[in-house]
């Protein structure tokens, strides 16, 4: 059927149809030649039942203007199959529609949604007419376009809906209203016991009535984007209720909200997820009037937040900052490393976490470290923190400054208590508005913060930012001029502190192997020239040294393991399930992958501690690793589960990957044994899987020279910093292959 755009007033010409008000709909009414007209105040998602079977639910509010706003009837409409698909494509929330050819049935949700006791069912030959505003008033009054894709008639009209707003002092119970208000208290959205997120706030206006509002929405973007007290909200279709002796507001079908900055003189820019918010000149006047009134009443805070330079012990405050790095401390606590370009006058607590679980840089320049604060967030806020990315600008509400570190979770025995140091905690729950929000870069507060940070960066020592690999090598590896204690104190590596006189290289080559020598030499060359190329994998059991596999090789192993899936029986100690992995772009569909969890950890509510993942790609595994402490990739073979080829990582922890030695490992699949207060780590997982864990080491090949001879040697960090002699080389083998050859020759000599 053709798609018609209606730009004229009134209804489409259907002489055989007569309009029936929604209030008169019932199973006893004759609706054969009737048409209903109303505004779409709620449009649900299109649900695909199976092949070419669809269902969509909407709520239509009667368009008869003779009804008072609080008494306007609404009815559920259920659309099936092709009509549901067409409705989803052509109709938007806020459009006015007319429908004919419907059937009437009893509404099964009347007790829950308090709407019409009956609903409308549309399918097959039912017809829908849609009225929408045309983009330009200069368009012809009627435009007809052919379309083979849609099976209904669509009409548009140039009418902008006019909204009536009720003062907060004039609210009456059981009405659906539109309101404006100044925020005097708010809580950021938090997860409810069901599937929705919940926001609570209090608003006021010139009537000086404080009205509580409770908002339940499934999507976070549908909640008001409130940054501070004094912000102004405009809410459409909220329902008034009488509770505890006062009026309160709750959202209902068709609810929408827009937030404005409450600062006098700021741009009237709406904060909303809607791409085209309805904003008229009258709305701008209302916002400006509320801003002026709120300023005269002192409803805006003097400052929205306090910088770190003004933080005081035992105080609660709001902080605007930038996230530099984050790391999980345990299952209920996350560490956030933040700064705002100012320095706290108090000594700050240093929280030690493993570098491999840190997302973002684990080290900063000495001057910048002085400005960084460690914030511990707990419980529901730790859940929210998993979504944050380094570089985000945050506002943290009701942050507490606590002296001492007695209650810091995960305080290692090697970390001494710092009783006089200040720690920042964001406790669980939402009392007193406690929470976090990501601020957009367009926010005036973020712009001010960026100016402060940029001022520091301009003053920061440029040499720190320009250290190249050659300079790093010189700092880390150049021997001291003399073997004195004083020289050892100022060097980056551990130095000898004895009185042994240095030997020449010619004499050293004549000595027996296995002894420790002291030499003073010149570094004439080294390889590799880039530090990241010096990172190798080393097995402490068989002394194998190997290169870290290329990502393309690892990705191919994951791809091969995900092809085909044999039938299998998972281990008895596992609990099987699935996890949804987002696509790598908005156009890519989500994928569902099979997972297996430890039943014991699930029982202890530690399900995110360990996950066995099947059928994933390397990229998907890396994305999931941000939300789970330990991920072990597995595949099905021989009726059971097994690890992937050990060329690939056998364990993912955050951004860190762990490899196993093929020679020494005996892969199996057992439940890790973690008892009492013991903490699961890479060693516990490797032991349970029968994998010999390989260490990450820095291996460099150096050419040393003095007046008597030259010598090639290894610099092996994290393995007692040994520097070993090496026979004359022929060709240019890699450092790891040369090292393995040298090890083999050394073992043969020892035999």
C-alpha positions in Angstrom: 0.0 0.0 0.0 1.2 3.6 -0.6 2.7 5.7 2.2 0.7 9.0 2.4 1.9 12.1 4.2 -1.0 14.1 5.5 -0.4 17.8 6.1 -3.9 19.1 6.4 -6.1 19.4 9.5 -8.6 16.9 10.7 -8.7 13.2 10.1 -8.2 11.2 6.9 -11.3 10.8 4.7 -13.0 7.6 5.9 -16.7 8.2 5.4 -17.7 4.7 6.6 -15.8 5.1 10.0 -17.0 7.0 13.1 -14.7 7.9 15.9 -15.2 6.3 19.3 -13.6 7.8 22.5 -11.1 5.5 24.3 -13.2 5.8 27.4 -16.1 4.0 25.6 -14.1 1.0 24.5 -15.4 -2.3 25.9 -16.0 -5.9 24.7 -19.7 -5.1 24.5 -19.2 -2.1 22.2 -19.6 -2.5 18.4 -16.2 -1.5 17.1 -16.6 -2.9 13.5 -16.7 0.5 11.8 -15.1 2.6 14.5 -11.8 4.5 14.6 -9.9 5.7 17.7 -7.5 8.6 17.8 -4.8 9.3 20.4 -1.2 10.3 21.1 1.5 7.5 21.4 2.8 8.1 25.0 4.7 4.8 25.2 6.2 2.7 22.4 7.7 -0.6 23.5 10.5 -2.6 21.6 9.7 -4.8 18.6 10.0 -8.4 19.8 10.9 -11.1 17.2 9.0 -14.3 18.3 10.3 -16.4 15.4 10.4 -16.3 11.6 8.2 -13.4 10.4 6.4 -13.3 13.7 6.6 -10.0 15.6 4.8 -8.3 18.5 4.9 -4.7 19.8 3.1 -3.0 22.6 2.2 0.7 22.8 0.1 3.0 25.0 -2.2 5.5 23.3 -3.7 8.5 25.2 -7.0 9.9 24.0 -6.5 13.0 21.8 -9.8 14.6 22.9 -8.9 18.0 24.3 -12.2 18.2 26.2 -10.7 15.9 28.9 -8.8 17.5 31.8 -5.1 16.4 31.6 -5.3 14.3 34.8 -8.4 12.4 33.5 -7.3 11.7 30.0 -7.8 7.9 29.4 -5.0 5.7 28.0 -5.2 2.2 26.6 -2.7 -0.6 25.7 -2.4 -1.4 22.1 -0.9 -4.7 20.9 0.3 -5.0 17.3 1.2 -8.3 15.6 3.4 -9.5 12.7 3.8 -7.2 9.7 1.8 -4.4 11.2 4.0 -4.4 14.3 7.1 -4.2 12.1 5.7 -1.4 10.1 4.5 0.5 13.2 8.0 0.2 14.7 9.5 1.8 11.5 7.0 4.6 10.9 5.7 5.7 14.3 7.6 7.6 17.0 6.6 8.3 20.6 4.7 11.6 20.7 3.0 11.0 17.3 -0.8 11.1 17.0 -2.3 8.0 15.5 -5.7 6.8 14.4 -6.5 3.1 14.2 -9.4 1.0 12.7 -10.0 -2.7 12.2 -9.0 -3.5 15.8 -10.5 -6.1 18.2 -11.1 -5.5 22.0 -9.9 -7.8 24.8 -9.4 -7.7 28.5 -6.2 -6.2 29.6 -4.1 -8.6 31.8 -2.0 -5.7 33.2 -4.8 -3.4 34.4 -3.9 -4.0 38.1 -0.3 -3.2 37.5 -0.4 -0.2 35.1 -3.8 1.2 36.2 -4.7 1.9 32.6 -7.9 1.0 30.6 -9.4 -2.3 31.7 -9.4 -3.4 28.0 -6.8 -3.4 25.3 -6.8 -3.2 21.5 -5.4 -6.0 19.3 -4.3 -5.0 15.7 -3.2 -7.5 13.1 -4.0 -8.5 9.5 -6.3 -6.0 7.8 -6.2 -3.4 10.6 -5.1 0.0 9.5 -3.1 2.8 11.3 -3.0 6.5 10.3 -0.1 8.5 11.7 -0.1 12.3 12.1 3.3 14.0 12.6 4.6 17.5 12.1 6.2 18.1 8.7 9.8 19.4 8.5 8.8 22.5 6.6 5.6 24.5 6.5 6.2 25.2 2.8 5.5 21.6 1.8 2.2 21.0 -0.2 -0.8 20.1 1.9 -0.8 16.5 0.7 2.1 14.5 -0.6 1.8 10.9 -1.7 4.8 8.6 -2.0 4.8 5.0 -3.1 6.4 2.4 -0.8 6.4 -1.3 -1.1 7.9 -1.9 2.4 5.1 -0.6 4.6 1.6 -1.9 4.8 -0.2 1.1 6.3 -1.1 4.7 5.5 0.9 7.5 7.1 -0.3 11.0 7.4 1.6 14.0 8.8 0.4 17.4 10.0 2.3 20.6 11.0 1.1 20.8 14.5 3.5 21.1 17.4 2.1 19.7 20.6 1.4 22.3 23.2 2.2 21.3 26.8 0.5 22.8 29.9 2.7 22.9 33.0 1.3 22.8 36.5 2.9 24.7 39.4 4.1 22.4 42.2 1.8 24.2 44.7 -1.3 23.3 42.5 -0.7 19.5 42.2 -3.7 17.2 43.0 -3.5 13.4 43.6 -4.1 10.9 40.8 -3.3 13.3 37.9 -0.8 13.0 35.0 0.9 16.3 34.7 3.9 18.2 33.2 6.1 20.2 35.6 9.2 22.4 35.9 11.3 22.5 39.1 14.6 23.4 40.7 16.5 20.4 42.1 17.2 20.8 45.9 18.2 17.1 46.5 19.0 14.2 44.2 20.5 10.7 44.1 22.2 9.3 41.0 20.5 6.4 39.3 21.0 3.1 41.2 20.0 -0.5 40.4 16.6 -1.4 41.9 15.7 -4.9 43.0 14.1 -5.5 39.6 15.4 -4.7 36.1 15.1 -0.9 36.3 17.4 1.8 37.6 15.9 4.2 40.1 16.4 7.9 40.6 15.1 10.0 43.5 15.1 13.8 43.7 13.3 16.7 45.3 12.3 19.8 43.3 10.7 23.2 44.1 9.5 26.3 42.3 8.1 29.8 43.1 5.3 28.2 45.1 8.0 27.1 47.7 6.6 23.5 47.8 9.3 20.7 48.0 8.0 17.7 45.9 9.7 14.3 46.0 10.0 12.4 42.7 10.8 8.8 42.1 11.8 7.6 38.6 12.1 4.0 37.4 13.5 3.5 33.9 15.3 0.5 32.4 17.8 2.6 30.6 20.2 5.0 32.3 20.0 7.5 29.5 16.3 8.0 30.2 17.0 9.3 33.8 17.5 13.0 34.5 21.1 14.1 34.0 21.6 16.1 37.2 25.0 17.4 38.1 24.3 19.5 41.1 21.6 21.1 43.3 20.2 24.1 41.5 19.8 22.3 38.1 16.4 22.7 36.5 14.3 19.7 35.3 11.3 19.6 33.0 9.3 16.4 33.3 6.5 15.3 31.0 3.8 12.8 32.0 4.5 12.3 35.7 1.7 11.0 37.9 0.8 12.5 41.3 0.4 10.3 44.3 -0.5 11.0 47.9 2.0 9.4 50.2 2.7 9.9 53.9 0.6 13.0 53.9 2.1 14.8 51.0 2.1 14.8 47.2 4.9 13.0 45.3 5.6 12.4 41.6 6.3 9.1 39.8 7.0 8.5 36.1 4.3 6.9 34.0 3.9 5.8 30.3 5.4 8.3 27.9 7.6 9.9 30.6 10.4 12.2 29.4 12.8 14.5 31.2 15.1 17.3 30.2 17.7 18.9 32.5 19.1 22.4 32.3 22.1 24.1 34.1 20.7 26.3 36.8 23.4 28.9 36.7 22.2 32.4 35.8 23.6 33.4 32.4 24.5 29.9 31.3 23.3 28.7 27.9 19.9 27.1 27.9 21.1 23.8 26.5 19.0 20.7 27.3 20.7 17.6 28.7 18.7 14.7 27.3 19.2 11.4 25.4 16.6 12.6 22.8 18.1 13.8 19.5 15.4 16.4 18.9 14.1 17.7 22.3 11.0 19.9 22.0 12.2 23.3 23.2 10.2 26.4 22.5 10.8 30.1 23.4 8.3 29.7 26.3 10.5 26.9 27.7 13.6 29.2 27.6 11.6 32.0 29.4 10.6 29.5 32.1 14.1 28.3 32.6 15.5 31.9 32.9 12.7 32.8 35.4 13.5 29.7 37.6 17.2 30.5 37.4 16.7 34.0 38.7 14.3 32.9 41.4 16.7 30.1 42.6 19.6 32.5 42.7 17.6 35.0 44.8 16.6 32.1 47.2 20.2 30.8 47.5 19.3 27.4 46.2 22.5 27.1 44.1 25.7 25.9 46.0 28.5 28.4 46.2 30.8 25.9 44.6 29.6 22.6 43.0 32.6 20.7 44.4 35.8 21.1 46.5 39.3 20.6 45.0 41.8 18.2 46.6 43.8 21.2 47.9 40.9 22.1 50.2 40.1 18.5 51.4 40.0 18.2 55.2 40.2 15.0 57.4 36.8 13.5 58.4 34.9 15.8 56.0 32.4 14.8 53.3 32.6 16.7 50.0 31.9 16.5 46.3 35.0 16.2 44.0 35.3 17.0 40.3 38.3 15.1 38.9 39.7 13.2 36.0 40.2 9.4 36.2 43.8 8.4 35.4 43.7 4.6 36.2 41.7 2.1 38.1 42.1 -1.4 39.5 40.0 -3.9 41.4 41.0 -4.4 45.1 38.6 -7.2 45.8 35.1 -8.3 44.8 33.5 -5.3 46.6 36.0 -2.6 46.2 37.7 -0.7 43.3 40.6 1.7 43.4 40.3 4.9 41.4 43.4 7.0 40.8 42.3 10.6 40.1 43.6 14.1 40.0 42.2 17.7 39.6 45.5 19.6 39.1 45.7 20.6 42.7 47.7 19.1 45.6 46.2 17.9 48.8 48.0 19.5 51.8 47.8 16.2 53.7 49.9 13.1 53.2 47.8 10.7 51.1 47.4 6.9 51.5 49.3 4.8 49.0 47.2 1.7 48.1 49.3 -1.1 46.6 47.7 -3.3 43.9 49.2 -5.7 41.4 50.4 -3.8 38.3 48.8 -6.3 35.9 45.3 -5.6 37.1 45.7 -1.8 36.7 43.7 -0.3 33.8 45.6 2.7 32.7 49.2 3.8 33.5 50.6 2.1 36.6 53.3 4.8 37.0 53.5 8.5 36.6 56.1 11.2 36.8 57.3 12.1 40.4 55.7 15.5 40.2 52.4 14.2 39.0 52.3 11.5 41.6 52.2 14.2 44.2 48.8 15.4 42.8 47.2 12.0 42.5 44.6 10.8 45.0 43.7 7.2 45.6 39.9 6.7 46.1 38.4 3.5 47.2 34.8 2.9 46.1 32.6 0.1 47.5 29.7 -2.1 46.7 27.3 -0.6 44.1 29.8 2.1 43.2 32.4 -0.6 42.5 29.9 -2.0 40.0 29.5 1.4 38.3 33.3 1.9 38.3 33.8 -1.1 36.0 32.2 0.9 33.3 34.6 3.9 33.7 37.5 4.5 31.3 40.8 6.2 32.1 40.4 9.8 30.9 36.8 10.2 32.0 35.9 13.3 33.9 33.9 12.5 37.1 31.9 14.1 39.8 32.0 12.1 43.0 29.3 12.9 45.5 29.6 12.6 49.3 33.2 11.4 49.2 34.7 11.0 52.7 38.2 11.8 53.8 39.4 9.3 56.5 42.7 9.5 58.4 44.6 6.2 58.6 44.5 2.9 56.7 43.3 0.3 59.2 40.1 -0.4 57.2 41.6 -0.4 53.8 40.7 -3.7 52.1 43.5 -5.8 50.7 46.1 -4.2 52.8 49.0 -6.5 52.2 51.3 -7.6 55.0 54.2 -6.0 53.1 52.4 -2.6 53.2 52.8 -0.9 56.4 49.9 0.9 58.0 49.9 4.7 57.5 47.9 6.0 60.4 48.6 9.7 59.7 47.8 9.5 56.0 44.5 10.6 54.5 42.4 8.0 52.6 39.3 8.8 50.4 36.3 6.5 50.6 33.1 6.3 48.7 31.0 4.0 50.8 28.2 1.8 49.4 24.6 2.9 49.2 23.0 6.1 48.1 22.4 7.9 51.4 23.0 11.7 51.3 23.1 11.5 47.5 26.3 9.4 47.5 27.4 8.3 44.0 29.3 9.1 40.9 28.6 10.6 37.5 30.6 11.0 34.3 30.6 14.6 33.2 30.5 15.6 29.5 33.5 17.5 28.2 31.2 20.4 27.3 30.4 20.9 31.0 31.6 24.3 32.3 33.1 22.6 35.4 35.0 20.2 33.1 36.3 23.1 31.0 37.6 24.8 34.2 39.2 21.5 35.4 40.9 21.1 32.1 42.4 24.6 32.3 43.8 23.8 35.8 45.3 20.5 34.6 46.7 22.1 31.4 48.4 24.7 33.6 50.2 22.0 35.6 51.2 20.1 32.4 52.8 23.3 31.0 54.9 23.5 34.2 55.8 19.8 34.3 59.4 19.0 33.5 59.5 18.3 29.8 62.4 15.8 30.2 60.1 13.4 32.0 57.8 13.2 28.9 60.7 12.9 26.4 62.7 10.1 27.9 63.3 7.6 25.0 64.4 4.0 25.1 68.1 4.8 24.9 67.9 7.0 27.9 65.9 4.5 29.8 68.5 1.9 29.0 71.3 4.2 30.1 69.5 4.8 33.4 68.8 1.2 34.1 71.8 -0.6 32.8 75.0 1.5 32.9 77.4 0.3 35.7 78.5 2.9 38.3 81.9 4.6 38.0 83.0 3.0 41.3 81.8 0.1 43.4 81.0 2.4 46.4 78.0 2.4 48.6 77.3 6.0 47.7 77.1 5.1 44.0 74.7 2.3 44.7 72.3 4.5 46.5 71.8 6.8 43.5 71.5 4.1 40.8 68.3 2.6 39.5 69.4 -1.0 39.9 70.9 -2.9 42.8 74.7 -2.4 42.9 77.5 -4.3 44.6 79.0 -2.6 47.6 82.3 -4.4 48.2 85.9 -3.4 47.7 86.8 -6.0 45.0 88.9 -4.4 42.3 87.5 -4.5 38.7 88.9 -7.0 36.3 89.7 -6.5 32.6 87.6 -8.4 30.1 90.7 -10.3 28.9 91.3 -11.7 32.4 87.7 -12.4 33.0 87.6 -14.7 29.9 90.3 -16.8 31.5 88.4 -17.4 34.8 86.4 -20.4 35.6 82.6 -20.2 35.1 80.2 -19.7 37.9 82.1 -17.0 39.7 81.0 -13.4 40.3 83.2 -10.7 38.7 83.4 -6.9 38.8 84.2 -5.0 35.6 84.3 -1.4 34.5 83.4 -1.3 30.8 81.9 0.7 28.0 78.6 -0.3 26.4 79.3 -0.3 22.7 76.0 -1.7 21.5 72.9 -3.4 22.6 69.8 -5.2 21.2 66.9 -5.0 20.9 66.8 -1.2 20.5 63.2 -0.9 21.6 62.4 -1.9 25.2 59.1 -3.6 24.5 61.0 -6.0 22.2 63.1 -7.1 25.2 60.1 -8.6 27.0 60.3 -12.4 26.9 58.7 -15.5 28.5 60.9 -17.6 30.8 60.2 -21.0 32.5 62.0 -21.3 35.8 61.7 -25.1 35.7 63.3 -26.0 32.4 64.9 -22.5 31.8 63.2 -22.2 28.4 63.2 -18.6 27.1 60.8 -17.7 24.2 59.3 -14.8 22.4 55.8 -13.5 23.3 53.4 -14.8 20.6 52.2 -12.3 18.0 48.5 -11.3 18.4 47.7 -12.7 14.9 49.0 -16.1 16.0 47.0 -16.0 19.2 43.9 -14.8 17.4 44.1 -17.7 14.9 44.3 -20.2 17.8 41.1 -18.7 19.3 39.4 -18.7 15.9 40.3 -22.4 15.3 39.1 -23.4 18.8 35.7 -21.7 18.2 35.0 -23.6 15.0 32.6 -26.4 15.6 31.6 -27.6 19.0 31.7 -31.2 20.0 29.1 -32.5 22.6 30.7 -32.6 26.0 29.9 -33.0 29.7 31.2 -30.1 31.8 33.0 -31.0 35.1 30.7 -31.7 38.0 32.0 -28.8 40.0 31.0 -26.2 37.4 27.8 -24.2 37.0 27.1 -23.6 33.3 25.6 -20.5 31.8 26.0 -17.8 29.1 27.3 -14.3 28.8 26.5 -11.6 26.2 29.4 -9.9 24.5 28.7 -6.5 22.9 29.5 -6.1 19.2 32.6 -4.2 18.2 30.4 -1.4 16.7 26.8 -0.2 17.0 25.9 -2.1 13.8 27.4 -5.4 15.0 25.0 -7.7 16.9 25.8 -9.0 20.4 27.1 -12.5 20.7 26.1 -15.1 23.4 28.9 -17.3 24.6 28.9 -20.3 26.8 30.6 -20.0 30.2 31.3 -22.3 33.1 31.8 -21.0 36.7 33.0 -22.6 39.9 29.9 -23.7 41.9 31.7 -22.9 45.1 32.5 -19.4 44.0 28.9 -18.8 42.9 27.7 -20.0 46.3 30.1 -17.5 47.9 28.9 -14.7 45.6 32.3 -14.5 43.9 31.1 -15.4 40.5 33.3 -12.8 38.8 36.5 -14.3 40.4 36.9 -17.0 37.8 35.2 -17.9 34.4 35.9 -20.6 31.9 35.0 -19.2 28.5 34.1 -21.1 25.3 33.9 -20.1 21.7 35.2 -16.5 22.0 37.6 -14.6 19.8 40.7 -13.0 21.2 39.1 -9.6 21.0 35.9 -10.7 22.8 38.0 -12.3 25.6 39.9 -9.1 26.1 36.7 -7.1 26.3 35.2 -9.5 28.9 38.5 -9.5 30.9 37.6 -6.0 32.1 34.7 -7.3 34.2 36.1 -10.6 35.5 39.2 -11.2 37.7 40.3 -14.4 35.9 39.2 -15.7 32.5 40.4 -19.1 31.3 39.7 -19.9 27.5 38.6 -23.5 27.0 37.2 -25.7 24.1 35.3 -28.9 23.9 37.2 -32.1 22.8 36.8 -35.8 23.5 33.5 -35.3 25.4 35.0 -32.8 27.9 36.6 -29.4 28.3 40.3 -28.7 27.8 42.6 -25.7 27.6 43.6 -24.1 24.3 47.0 -24.8 22.9 49.5 -23.3 25.3 50.9 -21.1 22.6 47.9 -18.9 23.5 47.5 -17.4 26.9 45.8 -19.8 29.4 44.7 -17.0 31.7 43.5 -13.4 31.3 43.5 -11.0 34.3 42.4 -7.5 33.3 44.9 -6.3 30.6 47.5 -8.9 31.6 47.9 -12.3 29.8 49.6 -15.3 31.3 51.3 -18.1 29.4 52.2 -21.7 30.3 55.3 -23.7 29.4 54.6 -26.4 26.9 57.5 -28.6 28.1 56.6 -28.6 31.8 52.8 -28.3 31.9 50.4 -31.2 32.2 47.1 -29.4 31.4 44.0 -30.5 33.2 40.8 -28.9 34.5 40.3 -28.8 38.2 38.5 -26.4 40.6 41.0 -24.0 42.2 41.3 -24.5 46.0 40.8 -21.2 47.8 40.0 -21.6 51.5 39.3 -19.1 54.2 40.8 -15.6 53.6 43.1 -16.9 50.9 43.1 -14.8 47.7 42.8 -16.4 44.2 45.7 -15.3 42.0 47.5 -16.5 38.9 49.5 -19.1 40.8 46.4 -20.7 42.3 44.8 -20.9 38.9 47.9 -22.2 37.2 48.3 -25.0 39.8 44.7 -26.1 39.5 45.1 -26.3 35.7 48.4 -28.2 35.8 50.2 -25.4 34.0 53.8 -24.3 34.7 53.5 -20.5 34.8 56.0 -18.6 32.7 57.5 -15.4 34.0 57.7 -12.2 32.0 61.4 -11.1 32.0 63.4 -8.4 30.3 66.3 -9.9 28.3 68.9 -7.7 26.5 72.1 -8.7 24.7 74.9 -6.2 25.4 78.3 -5.8 23.8 80.8 -4.6 26.4 84.3 -3.2 25.7 87.4 -2.1 27.6 91.0 -1.6 26.6 91.8 -5.3 26.6 88.9 -7.1 24.9 85.2 -7.2 24.0 82.5 -9.4 25.6 78.9 -10.2 24.8 76.7 -10.5 27.8 73.0 -10.9 28.9 71.2 -8.4 31.0 68.4 -10.4 32.5 66.0 -8.4 34.7 63.8 -10.2 37.3 66.2 -13.1 37.4 68.7 -11.9 39.9 69.9 -9.3 37.4 72.5 -11.8 36.1 75.1 -10.6 33.5 76.6 -13.8 32.0 79.4 -14.2 29.5 78.5 -15.4 26.0 80.6 -17.1 23.4 81.5 -15.2 20.2 78.4 -15.0 18.0 78.1 -15.8 14.3 75.2 -14.1 12.6 72.5 -12.1 14.5 70.2 -14.6 16.4 67.5 -13.1 18.6 68.2 -12.6 22.3 65.9 -15.4 23.4 67.3 -18.0 20.9 70.8 -17.0 21.8 70.0 -17.3 25.5 68.5 -20.8 25.0 71.6 -21.9 23.1 73.9 -20.5 25.8 71.8 -22.3 28.5 72.1 -25.6 26.6 75.9 -25.2 26.3 76.2 -24.4 30.0 74.2 -27.5 31.0 76.4 -29.7 28.8 79.6 -28.2 30.3 78.2 -28.8 33.8 77.7 -32.5 33.0 
